[in-house]
Amino acid sequence: MDILFTLNKKYKDLLLTCLLSIAEHHQTTNVTFHIVSNDIKDTDISYIKKYIPSQYEFKYYNYRNHFLDNAKTTYRYPQEIYYRLFVQCYLKNDIKRILYLDVDTIIIKNLKDFYEQSFGDSFFIGATNIKKALTTFNNVKNKAKRDSHYLNTGVLLINVEMLREKQSIDELNQYIVKNEKRLFLPDQDVLNALYGHNVKLVNHLKYNLSDRAITKYNLMKLVSKIDLDWVNENAYVIHYYGKNKPWLPDYKGILKDYYLKYDQLLKSIQIREQI
C-alpha cells in the first residue's frame, strides 16, 4: 500500500499523529509513505521516522514546479496542496495507484479494501460533502463539465497509471495559473474543473467523516442519528477539515478523542525519548 502526503515542515507533528493511526491499523500490511515537499530536510525525515515502527518504508520527494509560483496560495492553502494532482511527475512508474491523505486525518480501521477497489475508468476515487445545488454552482464557477462531481481532496485514491496515460500536465499548469481568481478551495476547484467527470464517489460518512457532516446528517434524521457507536462501527477515516480543529480549545463535536489518542501517544513517545 502506497500512501502520499504533500506538506511543508510546519505540519510534521500533525503528520505524525496521522502516521501513528495508520500504523495501528496496518500492522501486517506493507505500507510505503511518500512525502512530497520543497522545504522538508533530511533531519525532518529522520525526526518523523524515529516515531514510526521501522517496518514502514519512507520515500521523500523534493518537488518543484515553477508554474505554481504563480498559483493562488494562502496561509491555509500553501503551494503543496496542488502537488497531489501532479503525481505522475515524481512517482516512479512501478506505482500504479496511491492513496493521498491530508495530515489532519485519523485512520480508525484498515483501508485495504478501500485501497484495492476497482477504479473503472476513473482518475480519482473520493467523497463529496456538498449537495447538488452547490455542486452545480461549482461546476459553473470552475468551468467544469455539466456532470462533474466536487470532491473533498483530503482523502483521495489516485489512479496514477491512468493519469500517466491521459492527463495533460500542461493543461493542469495552465488552468491553475489562468484561473487564479475563480479558485476558492484551490486544489478541489482544479480537480472539479479538469477531472470532476472522471471520478468515482464513496460514502463521505465512512471515508471522510467530520463533525460538520455529522451535524448536517443528524439535523435531517429523526432516528438513526450518528453517535460514537456508529462511528466506531462504520467509519474508516476521520477528517478534521475546515477551521474546527481538535487541537484548538473551541473545538465542537464528538470526534475530538480520536485525534487526542494519537496526539497523546506521540507525546508519551517523545517523553520516553528524553529520559
Phi, psi and chi 1 to 4 in degrees:
 res  aa     phi    psi   chi1   chi2   chi3   chi4
   1 MET       -  126.6 -177.3 -178.0  -65.7      -
   2 ASP  -106.5  128.2  -68.3  -73.3      -      -
   3 ILE  -125.4  132.6  -60.0  179.1      -      -
   4 LEU  -111.8  138.6  172.1   68.2      -      -
   5 PHE  -131.6  136.6  -62.6   92.7      -      -
   6 THR  -122.1  123.5   67.2      -      -      -
   7 LEU  -162.5  169.7   68.2  154.1      -      -
   8 ASN  -109.6  170.2   55.2   47.2      -      -
   9 LYS   -66.3  -19.5   65.4 -169.3  -56.3  177.8
  10 LYS   -68.0  -13.8   69.7 -178.6  179.6 -178.9
  11 TYR  -102.4   13.3  -65.7  107.8      -      -
  12 LYS   -68.2  -33.1   63.4 -175.6 -179.6 -178.2
  13 ASP   -71.6  -35.5  -79.1  -35.1      -      -
  14 LEU   -66.6  -38.2 -166.5   53.7      -      -
  15 LEU   -57.1  -40.4  169.4   63.8      -      -
  16 LEU   -62.4  -38.4  -82.4  169.6      -      -
  17 THR   -63.8  -39.4   60.1      -      -      -
  18 CYS   -65.6  -44.7 -179.0      -      -      -
  19 LEU   -61.3  -40.7  -67.4  176.7      -      -
  20 LEU   -63.7  -36.4  -72.4  170.0      -      -
  21 SER   -69.3  -37.5   72.9      -      -      -
  22 ILE   -64.4  -45.4  -64.4  169.7      -      -
  23 ALA   -59.6  -39.8      -      -      -      -
  24 GLU   -61.9  -35.7  178.1  174.7   -8.2      -
  25 HIS  -101.5    5.7  -62.8  -72.5      -      -
  26 HIS  -137.2   44.5  -62.9   80.4      -      -
  27 GLN   -68.7  -24.6  -64.0 -179.0   28.3      -
  28 THR  -112.1   17.0   59.9      -      -      -
  29 THR  -108.9  135.9  -55.5      -      -      -
  30 ASN   -75.3  114.4  -68.0  -34.6      -      -
  31 VAL  -124.9  133.5  177.4      -      -      -
  32 THR  -117.0  126.5  -60.8      -      -      -
  33 PHE   -95.3  126.9  -63.0  117.3      -      -
  34 HIS  -109.3  119.5  -58.6 -101.0      -      -
  35 ILE  -114.3  120.8  -60.7  175.6      -      -
  36 VAL  -114.9  129.6 -173.3      -      -      -
  37 SER  -161.2  174.0  179.6      -      -      -
  38 ASN  -127.4   10.0   56.9   35.2      -      -
  39 ASP  -136.4   -2.3   70.3  -12.6      -      -
  40 ILE   -78.6  130.6  -70.8 -179.0      -      -
  41 LYS  -103.2  173.7  -52.1  -59.7 -177.7 -175.3
  42 ASP   -58.4  -35.6  -71.1  -17.2      -      -
  43 THR   -65.6  -34.3   53.0      -      -      -
  44 ASP   -68.8  -40.5  -60.1  -51.4      -      -
  45 ILE   -63.3  -42.5  -62.6  -62.7      -      -
  46 SER   -62.0  -40.6  -62.9      -      -      -
  47 TYR   -60.5  -44.7  169.2   81.3      -      -
  48 ILE   -65.7  -46.1  -68.0  166.4      -      -
  49 LYS   -65.2  -29.5  -69.8  173.4   68.0  173.6
  50 LYS   -71.3  -14.4   74.3  177.9 -178.7  177.6
  51 TYR  -100.2   -3.1  -63.8  112.6      -      -
  52 ILE  -113.8  136.8  -54.3  -59.7      -      -
  53 PRO   -49.3  142.1  -28.0   34.9      -      -
  54 SER   -67.7  -13.2   58.8      -      -      -
  55 GLN   -68.1  -17.0   70.9 -164.5   71.7      -
  56 TYR   -92.9  136.4  -59.1  102.4      -      -
  57 GLU   -95.0  145.5 -174.7  178.3   -3.4      -
  58 PHE  -121.1  137.7  -75.5   81.3      -      -
  59 LYS  -128.8  136.5  -67.1 -174.2  178.7 -179.8
  60 TYR  -118.9  138.9  169.9   65.3      -      -
  61 TYR  -128.7  124.1  -51.3   80.8      -      -
  62 ASN   -95.5   93.2 -172.9  -24.9      -      -
  63 TYR  -100.1  132.4  176.5   67.3      -      -
  64 ARG  -129.2  136.0  -70.9  -69.2  -60.8  172.5
  65 ASN  -136.3  110.2  179.1  -22.9      -      -
  66 HIS   -70.9  -19.3  -66.1  -65.0      -      -
  67 PHE   -60.8  -34.6  -82.5   94.9      -      -
  68 LEU   -73.1  -10.2  -62.1 -179.1      -      -
  69 ASP   -63.8  -21.0  -67.4  -21.8      -      -
  70 ASN  -105.7    9.0  -62.2  -48.7      -      -
  71 ALA   -81.0  158.0      -      -      -      -
  72 LYS   -70.1  126.5 -179.9  174.7 -177.7  176.9
  73 THR  -139.0  155.8   58.2      -      -      -
  74 THR  -140.7  179.1   68.1      -      -      -
  75 TYR   -58.8  -41.4  176.5   80.0      -      -
  76 ARG   -79.0  -23.0  -71.3 -176.0   61.5 -155.7
  77 TYR  -127.0   79.3  -56.7  112.6      -      -
  78 PRO   -73.3  174.7   29.7  -35.7      -      -
  79 GLN   -57.3  -31.0 -172.9  178.8  115.5      -
  80 GLU   -61.9  -19.0  -73.0   83.9   -2.6      -
  81 ILE   -63.2  -25.6   63.8  169.8      -      -
  82 TYR   -79.2  -19.4  -64.5  101.2      -      -
  83 TYR   -62.6  -28.7  -66.9  174.8      -      -
  84 ARG   -62.6  -21.8   72.5 -161.0   76.3  178.4
  85 LEU   -85.8   -7.0  -57.6  177.7      -      -
  86 PHE  -112.6   26.5  -71.5   87.6      -      -
  87 VAL   -58.0  -32.5  -69.6      -      -      -
  88 GLN   -66.3  -15.2   66.3  157.0  -61.9      -
  89 CYS   -82.2  -20.1  -64.2      -      -      -
  90 TYR  -131.0  -17.8   50.2   79.9      -      -
  91 LEU   -82.0  144.9  -66.6  178.6      -      -
  92 LYS   -70.1  158.4  -68.5 -174.7  177.0  179.4
  93 ASN   -66.2  -18.2  -72.2  -24.6      -      -
  94 ASP   -78.0   -8.9   60.7  -25.4      -      -
  95 ILE   -91.0  115.0  -63.5  176.9      -      -
  96 LYS   -95.2  -29.1  -51.8  -60.4 -176.9 -175.3
  97 ARG  -146.2  156.9   63.4  175.4   61.0 -152.8
  98 ILE  -153.8  147.0 -161.5  163.4      -      -
  99 LEU  -101.2  115.8  173.2   60.6      -      -
 100 TYR   -88.5  136.7  171.0   83.5      -      -
 101 LEU  -132.2  135.9  -65.5  171.9      -      -
 102 ASP   -67.0  152.7  -85.4   -5.1      -      -
 103 VAL   -72.8  -14.9  -64.9      -      -      -
 104 ASP   -94.2   35.6   58.3   -5.5      -      -
 105 THR  -111.5  153.0   56.0      -      -      -
 106 ILE  -128.0  130.5  -67.2  -68.1      -      -
 107 ILE   -95.8  129.5  -52.5  -53.4      -      -
 108 ILE  -119.4    3.8   64.9  172.2      -      -
 109 LYS  -151.4  167.1  -71.9 -174.1 -177.8   67.1
 110 ASN   -67.7  137.8 -172.1  -77.1      -      -
 111 LEU  -105.0   14.3  -65.6  174.8      -      -
 112 LYS   -56.2  -49.4 -178.8  176.7 -176.8  -67.1
 113 ASP   -64.5  -40.9  -70.8  -16.7      -      -
 114 PHE   -61.5  -44.7  174.9   78.9      -      -
 115 TYR   -65.7  -36.4 -176.7   82.5      -      -
 116 GLU   -93.1    3.0  -66.0 -179.8   -9.4      -
 117 GLN   -64.3  158.3   68.6 -178.8  -67.4      -
 118 SER   -73.5  137.6  171.7      -      -      -
 119 PHE   -80.2  -25.5  -80.8  105.0      -      -
 120 GLY    63.2 -129.6      -      -      -      -
 121 ASP   -99.6   12.7  -65.4  -33.6      -      -
 122 SER   -81.5  147.3  -60.7      -      -      -
 123 PHE   -82.7  -35.2  -67.8    0.3      -      -
 124 PHE  -137.9  148.7  -59.1   95.3      -      -
 125 ILE  -121.8  128.8  -62.1  175.3      -      -
 126 GLY  -166.6 -170.9      -      -      -      -
 127 ALA  -117.1  148.8      -      -      -      -
 128 THR  -109.9  143.1 -176.1      -      -      -
 129 ASN  -119.8   24.2   47.4   27.4      -      -
 130 ILE  -125.6  157.9   62.9  174.2      -      -
 131 LYS   -88.3  178.1  -60.6  -62.9 -175.9 -177.8
 132 LYS   -59.6  -41.8 -175.9  176.0 -179.8  179.4
 133 ALA   -62.5  -44.9      -      -      -      -
 134 LEU   -71.9  -32.6 -171.9   51.4      -      -
 135 THR   -61.0  -45.0  -62.0      -      -      -
 136 THR   -61.4  -42.7  -60.2      -      -      -
 137 PHE   -58.7  -47.1  169.6   81.2      -      -
 138 ASN   -64.9  -37.9  -79.5  -46.0      -      -
 139 ASN   -60.9  -40.7  -73.3  -14.0      -      -
 140 VAL   -69.9  -48.2  173.6      -      -      -
 141 LYS   -59.2  -41.8  176.0 -179.9   74.7   70.6
 142 ASN   -91.5    0.7  -63.0  -33.1      -      -
 143 LYS    61.9   37.7  -60.1 -172.5  -68.2 -173.5
 144 ALA   -83.0  164.5      -      -      -      -
 145 LYS   -66.3  154.2  -69.3 -173.4  177.2 -179.5
 146 ARG   -58.7  -36.3 -173.4  172.7 -178.0  178.2
 147 ASP   -93.6   17.3   61.2  -15.6      -      -
 148 SER   -73.0  153.4  -66.6      -      -      -
 149 HIS  -106.6  157.9  -62.2  -73.2      -      -
 150 TYR  -115.0  106.0 -167.7   90.3      -      -
 151 LEU   -91.2  146.7  -61.5 -172.4      -      -
 152 ASN   -79.8  117.0 -179.2  -57.5      -      -
 153 THR   -85.8    9.7   54.8      -      -      -
 154 GLY   -73.2  -21.4      -      -      -      -
 155 VAL  -133.6  109.8 -178.1      -      -      -
 156 LEU  -144.0  113.7 -154.9   60.1      -      -
 157 LEU   -87.1  123.0 -170.6   60.9      -      -
 158 ILE  -112.2  127.8  -56.7  174.4      -      -
 159 ASN   -85.9   82.9 -170.6  -15.9      -      -
 160 VAL   -62.5  -39.7 -175.3      -      -      -
 161 GLU   -60.1  -44.9 -175.0  174.6   29.8      -
 162 MET   -67.5  -38.7 -176.1   74.1   75.4      -
 163 LEU   -63.7  -38.3  -70.7  175.9      -      -
 164 ARG   -60.1  -35.0  -71.3 -166.9 -174.1  101.4
 165 GLU   -79.9  -36.6  -66.0  176.6    6.7      -
 166 LYS  -123.9  -14.7  -63.1 -172.6  175.3 -178.4
 167 GLN   -82.1  135.2 -178.5 -169.5   38.0      -
 168 SER   -98.6  113.7  166.8      -      -      -
 169 ILE   -67.1  -34.4  -66.0  -60.0      -      -
 170 ASP   -63.2  -44.0 -177.6   61.9      -      -
 171 GLU   -60.2  -40.9  178.9 -173.5   38.7      -
 172 LEU   -63.9  -48.2  176.4   57.4      -      -
 173 ASN   -59.0  -46.4  -77.5  -32.4      -      -
 174 GLN   -65.8  -39.7  -66.8  -60.4  -35.3      -
 175 TYR   -63.8  -44.3 -176.3   89.9      -      -
 176 ILE   -60.1  -45.0  -69.2  171.1      -      -
 177 VAL   -74.4  -42.8  172.2      -      -      -
 178 LYS   -79.1  -17.3  -69.0 -179.6  178.3  179.6
 179 ASN  -115.4   28.2  -66.8  -81.9      -      -
 180 GLU   -52.1  -42.4  174.9 -171.4    2.2      -
 181 LYS   -72.5  -20.1  -67.8 -176.9  178.7  179.4
 182 ARG   -93.8   -4.1   72.0  175.2   68.1 -117.9
 183 LEU   -88.6  118.5  -57.8 -179.5      -      -
 184 PHE  -101.4  -54.3  176.8   63.0      -      -
 185 LEU  -107.8   90.0  -60.3  172.9      -      -
 186 PRO   -53.4  -54.7  -28.4   36.3      -      -
 187 ASP   -66.9  -36.5   58.8  -49.3      -      -
 188 GLN   -67.8  -39.6  -65.8 -173.7  174.5      -
 189 ASP   -64.3  -41.2  -73.6  -16.8      -      -
 190 VAL   -65.3  -44.9  172.8      -      -      -
 191 LEU   -61.6  -42.7 -169.2  150.2      -      -
 192 ASN   -59.0  -45.3  168.4 -117.4      -      -
 193 ALA   -66.1  -45.5      -      -      -      -
 194 LEU   -95.8  -29.7  -61.8 -179.1      -      -
 195 TYR  -130.9    5.5  -43.9  117.0      -      -
 196 GLY   -62.7  -18.1      -      -      -      -
 197 HIS   -91.4   -1.6   58.2  -68.6      -      -
 198 ASN  -120.9   45.6  -72.1  118.4      -      -
 199 VAL  -127.8  157.1  -57.2      -      -      -
 200 LYS  -117.5  132.7  175.5 -178.2  173.2 -178.8
 201 LEU   -94.1  142.6  -63.9 -179.1      -      -
 202 VAL  -122.9  166.9  -67.2      -      -      -
 203 ASN   -67.8  118.0 -171.9  -28.3      -      -
 204 HIS   -68.3  -24.5   72.5  -70.2      -      -
 205 LEU   -72.5  -21.6  -61.9  175.6      -      -
 206 LYS   -96.1  -38.4  -68.7 -174.6  175.1 -177.4
 207 TYR  -116.5    5.3  -63.6  104.8      -      -
 208 ASN  -158.7   51.1 -151.5  -43.3      -      -
 209 LEU   -80.1  134.5 -177.9   65.0      -      -
 210 SER  -135.5  164.1   69.3      -      -      -
 211 ASP   -67.1  -28.7  -90.8  -57.3      -      -
 212 ARG   -62.5  -44.1 -177.1 -170.4  -56.4  177.7
 213 ALA   -65.9  -38.5      -      -      -      -
 214 ILE   -62.8  -44.9  -68.7  174.1      -      -
 215 THR   -60.7  -46.3  -61.3      -      -      -
 216 LYS   -61.6  -44.7  -71.4 -178.8  179.4  178.7
 217 TYR   -63.6  -47.3 -179.7   89.5      -      -
 218 ASN   -67.7  -28.8  -73.7  -13.6      -      -
 219 LEU   -67.5  -25.1  -75.3  172.8      -      -
 220 MET   -92.6  -12.3  -63.3  171.7   61.2      -
 221 LYS  -112.8  130.3  -62.1  -69.4 -177.3  178.8
 222 LEU   -83.4  -28.8  -64.0  177.6      -      -
 223 VAL  -131.9  173.8  -64.8      -      -      -
 224 SER    55.5   45.4  -59.5      -      -      -
 225 LYS   -75.0  156.8  -66.3 -180.0 -177.7  -67.4
 226 ILE   -82.0  124.3  -66.5  178.2      -      -
 227 ASP  -130.3 -172.5   56.3   14.5      -      -
 228 LEU   -65.1  -33.6  -71.7  176.8      -      -
 229 ASP   -62.1  -42.0  -72.2  -23.0      -      -
 230 TRP   -62.9  -44.1 -172.6   98.3      -      -
 231 VAL   -59.8  -48.1  174.6      -      -      -
 232 ASN   -62.1  -32.3  -69.8  -30.9      -      -
 233 GLU   -85.4  -32.8 -177.3  175.5  -10.8      -
 234 ASN  -116.8  -27.7  -64.2  -75.8      -      -
 235 ALA   -84.6  151.5      -      -      -      -
 236 TYR  -117.4  -39.5  -72.4   77.4      -      -
 237 VAL  -130.3  126.5 -177.0      -      -      -
 238 ILE  -102.5  131.6  -66.0  172.1      -      -
 239 HIS  -126.1  116.2 -174.3 -167.5      -      -
 240 TYR   -91.0   61.7  -59.3   99.5      -      -
 241 TYR   -80.5  164.2   58.3   81.8      -      -
 242 GLY    82.3 -162.7      -      -      -      -
 243 LYS   -91.7   -6.7  -63.8 -178.5  179.2 -179.7
 244 ASN   -86.0   90.4 -171.6   32.0      -      -
 245 LYS  -107.9  137.8  -57.7  -62.9 -171.9 -175.5
 246 PRO   -71.9  -12.8   27.3  -35.9      -      -
 247 TRP   -89.3   -0.3   52.4   88.9      -      -
 248 LEU   -98.1  148.0  -62.0  177.0      -      -
 249 PRO   -67.6  -21.0   22.4  -33.0      -      -
 250 ASP   -99.2   20.4   58.8  -12.3      -      -
 251 TYR   -60.2  139.2 -179.0   81.3      -      -
 252 LYS  -122.9  127.2  -64.3  177.7  176.3   62.4
 253 GLY   140.0 -177.5      -      -      -      -
 254 ILE  -103.9   -0.7   65.4  173.0      -      -
 255 LEU   -98.7    4.6  -61.1  175.9      -      -
 256 LYS   -61.6  -38.4 -176.9  174.1 -175.7  175.8
 257 ASP   -67.0  -24.0  -75.7  -12.2      -      -
 258 TYR   -65.8  -38.8  -65.3   96.0      -      -
 259 TYR   -70.7  -45.7  165.3   78.3      -      -
 260 LEU   -59.8  -33.3  -70.3 -179.7      -      -
 261 LYS   -55.1  -46.8  173.6 -178.1  177.3  179.3
 262 TYR   -85.4  -27.6  -63.6  102.2      -      -
 263 ASP   -64.2  -43.2  179.4   60.7      -      -
 264 GLN   -69.6  -35.2  -69.1  166.4    0.3      -
 265 LEU   -62.3  -44.9  174.6   59.3      -      -
 266 LEU   -60.6  -44.9  174.2   59.7      -      -
 267 LYS   -64.7  -37.1  -71.4  175.1 -179.9  175.1
 268 SER   -66.7  -37.6   67.8      -      -      -
 269 ILE   -66.1  -42.9  -62.9  171.4      -      -
 270 GLN   -63.1  -37.2  -69.3  171.8  -28.4      -
 271 ILE   -66.1  -42.8  -70.4  171.2      -      -
 272 ARG   -62.6  -33.2  -70.1 -160.6  -60.3  -90.4
 273 GLU   -64.6  -29.4  -72.8  -78.5  -32.0      -
 274 GLN   -84.9  -15.6  -64.0  171.5    2.8      -
 275 ILE   -76.9      -  -62.6  175.7      -      -
